[in-house]
């Protein structure tokens, strides 16, 4: 299986993994990797770097939107094997260390097993490491406020609710937002197409997740690069309104 790599702007690529996306930002020979898929997606992550003419050695930093297994999967690999720093919002750092785990439980999944798509999604998640223990030994908070001195100049934006320290990344140069799980455009357990919130069972605090949509709506962007689903083009404010309509 080859990685599905889509160029969405100059130096910006959305990669579709087994059921989670990650983003590659390139600048010269250096790369910023945002999220890393499930543990079982590692070969796809490496393949996606090769597809854009890069390698693990060229990754300047791994940025993590939030520390769920389907986004954190290979972060420790890059840190331990290639010496790549792993950055998250300060509130998400202990989550990445696995001081605690705020992730949908097997019990929650089973209680929602009657919903279309839930059991096939859960079976896949287990196959690719969704329940594995994948802590990052030495995660770090973002080194500065505002644009990070990394390829693509991503700007962290705190969007709590899905987890305490969930962060999106504004890419002003590309006119895009990497939204993680704060705002998606599809998911295997959803029958909705287009901008939407994930089902309630996935959010640690759904009310805060709803409030974080307003933070995203204020960003100047017309390309949405979600943690799940295809790229969505159009003003981010309109995407947020669609998501709120579906959430009601």
N, C-alpha and C positions, 0 to 999 in steps of 0.2 A: 504494500500500500504506500503510495506516494503522498506527500503533503500537498494540500490544495492551497496554493499560494496565489493571492490576488493583489496586484498593485493597485492601490486606491488613490495615491498621490505621489508626487516626486519624493522618493526616499521613504515611502510608507507602504507597508504590506500587511494585509489581513490574512492570517493563515487559519484554515479550518482543520482542526484535528479530528479525533474520533467522535467527539460531540461537544468540544469546547474550542474556542478560538484563542489565538495569541497574535501579537502584533510585533513586527520587526521594523525598526527605524534605522536607516542607513545614512552615514555621512562619511564620505571618503572610504577608508578601509575599516572604520569602526561601526559598531552596531549597538543599539539598545534593544533588549528583548523584554516585552511586556507580557507577563504571564507565560506559563510553560505547559499547560495542559495537564492531563492525568499522568501519573507515574508511567503507565503503559504507553504513553504517547512519545516517549523520549526519542525513538528513532525518527518519528515524524518531525519533531522539533529540529533534530540535527539535519534531516533532509531539507527542511524549509530554509535553514541557514545556508546550506549549499546551493539551494535554488536561487538565492539572491546574490550568490557569489561570495558568501562569507563562511565563517567557521566558528566553533566555540571559542577559539583563541582570540577572535576579534570582538567578542562581546564585552563592551565596556561596563555594563551593569545589567542586572535583571531587576525589573520593577514588577511588583506584584500588586494587583488590584485588591486582593484579599486572600486569606490563607486557607481556602477550601482546597481539598485534594485535587480537584479538577483544574485548578489554576496554579497550584504550588508544586505540582508533581515532580519536576526536574530541577527545581531551584537549588536544592542542596547539592545536586550533581555538579551544577555549574560552579557553585561556591567551593566545594571540596576538591574537585578534580582540576578546575581551570582557574581558581583563585578569583572568581568574579564576585563582586559585592552584590548582595541581595537587599534591596531597599523596599520598605513599606511605610505606611503611615505609622506614627509612633504608637497609636492605640492598637495596631495590628501586629506589632513586633512580638509580644508575648504569645499571640495566637499562632504565629509562624513557628515559634519555638515549641509549641504544643504544651504551654503552661496550662492551657484549657483548650477545649474544642467546641466551637459553635458551628455545628454542621448538622444537616438533617439526619435524624437517627433512623436506624432500621425500623424501629417501631412506628415512627411517623410515616415512613414509606409504606409499611404494611397496612396502616390504617387508611392510606390513600390508594391502596392497590386496586380498588374498583374503578379508579379514574382511567380513561383511555391513555395508553402509552406509559403508565407509571411502571408496571412490572417489567416490560422489555427494557426501559431505560435503566432500571435498577440492576437488572441482570448484566447489562453492558457495563455499568459503572463498577460493579464488583469485579468483572473480568479485567478491567484496566487499572485497578488499584484504588477505587473510590473509598474503600474502607481500610486501606493500608496506612501505616504510621510513617509519615514522611516529614518530620520536623526539619527546619533549617537550624543548624547549630548556632550560627552567629548572624542572625538577621540584623539589619541596621535601619534606623529611621531615616527618612529623607534628609540628605545633608544640608539642605537650605530651603528657605521659602522661595516661592516663585519658580521661574524656569530652571530646570536642572541642567548643569553643565555636562550634557550627554548628547549623543546623536539624536537629532529631532527636537531638541530643547523641550521635552515634555514638561507640562506644568501640573503637579499633583493637585487634585481637588477633592477634599474630604467629603464623602457622600455616605454617611453611616446609615445603618438600618439593616442591610443585608448581613453585615457584621459591624462591630463597633468601629473598626478602623478601615472600612472599605474606602478606596480612593479611585476616582476616575482620573484620566490624564487628558488635559487639553493640549492639542497640537495646533497652536495658532498658525504656524507656517503652512500646514496642510488644510486648515479650516476644518479640523476633525476633532472628535472626542472619542477616546477609548473608554468605554463606559463600564467594562467589567460586567457584573451582575446587577448593577443599579438600574440599568435599562437595557433590555435585550430586544432582538427582532425575531425570535423564534426559540423553541425548545422542544425536545422530543415528547414532553408530557403536555404540550400546549397545542391546541387546535387553532389558535389565533395566529395570523400572519401579520408581520409588521411590528412597529414599536410597541412594547408591552413590559409590564413587570412580570417577574417570575411568580409562580404560584406561592401562596402564603406560607406553605410548609418550608420553603427554602430560606425565608427571611428570619433573622434573629429577632428583629423588632420591625414589624411591617409599618407601623405608624411613622417611624423615623425614615424608613425606606421611601415612603410616599413623600415625606417632607424633602428628602434629598432630590427628588425630581425637580423641585423648584430651583435648586442650585444648578443642576444641569441646564435648565431652561434659560438661564442667564448667560450661558457661554456663547461666544460668537463662533458658531460652527454650523456647517451644513452637510457634514459627513459623520455618520454614527458607525463606530467600529465596536460592536458589542461582544460580550463574552460568549454569547450563544446566538446563532442565526446569521443571516447574510448581512453584508454592508447595507446601510440604509442611507439614502441621499435625500436631503431636504432640510430645512431649518430645524435646529434641535428643539426649538420651542414647540413647533408643530408635532414633532415626535413625542414630546412629553405630553402634550394634550391628548394624543391618541392613546398613549399608555394609561393616562388617568381615566379616559373613557372606558377602556377595557377593564380597569381595576374596580370600577363602581359596581 
